[in-house]
Amino acid sequence: MTAISPPPRPVTVYEPTVTGLPAMGPYLRGIWARRPFMWHLARTELKARNYDTALGQVWIILDPMLMVAVYYMLRSVVRPIGTELDRNFLIDHLIWAVCFFQFTSKSLRSGAQSILSNKQMILNTAFPRAIFPIVAVTIGFLDLMPTLVVYAIIHAILGLPFGISLAVLPLMLVLLTMFNLGCALLYAPLAVFFRDTTALLPYLSQVWLYMTPVLYTVGEIPPNLKPILQWNPLYVFWAALEQIFAGRMPSPGYVLASAAWAVAFLLGGAVLFLIRERDFAIRF
């Protein structure tokens, strides 16, 4: 009986292009065809962090809630000049703002390490390397989902309104995910070519936290500082989300500005990543 040999594996040929970018059609089809692989890679990472245990699952919620408690104590001592927020509104704001900021912060940190931490697969297999930053952002998104459920329960307990504005929340989630993916794609090659940049990430995240309306609301920003903070890309996202969770429709200007930042970062990060992608192996 003759053994049936498996079909030969397709040969991957990297040809030079004028722009330095790969052919986008085959590249995107390669990413789409590997959806199951990306999903299993994300699940493996989650299980590695003990998400299959009771304590690990609780920590998804406990971690941001502990941060909220610390920031609430800070706000109880330090208040912006001339403001006095309702206690329930402040707690509500801190919860959603911290949870969403953790989504961005985790996407940036994990995305920056996504190439370096998977160098063995990169050296031994041929597939689109953008898969790894995508998986990093997917994990951050999966972390965010249970915290939003808990937030909705606390929001109701605090007696704060739910409005038709929640219909816009999925759009803002999509835009923020696009922005986070752009950040991950942008920082991943920087971490490969300039290893010391990863040491700056904790400080960058901390400064970004203080420049974003997380510990304070948009209305608490002094008029002389608002023109400066508006250059922070996350400002418009948080301003729109603040209106949504307050039961008001978000300003079209905030939504359009969020879309502009999301597209700009996604395109900029993708171009930089794809141009440098073929040089990753020689930098390990």
Buried (B, 14 or more C-beta within 10 A) or exposed (E): EEEEEEEEEEEEEEEEEEEEBBEEEEBEEBBEEBEEEBEEBBBEBBEEEEBEEEEBBEBBBEBBBEBBEEBBEEBEEEBBEEEEBEEBBBBBBBBBBBBBBBBBBBBBBBBBBBBBBBBEEBEEEEBBBBBBBBBBBBBBBBBBEBBBEBBBEBBEEBEBEEBEBEEBBEBBBEBBBBBBBBBBBBBBBBBBEEEEBBEBBEEBBEEBBEBBBBBBBBEBBEEEEEEEBBEBBBBBBBBBBBBBBBEEBBEEEBBEBBBEBBBBBBEBBBBBBBBBBEEBEEBE
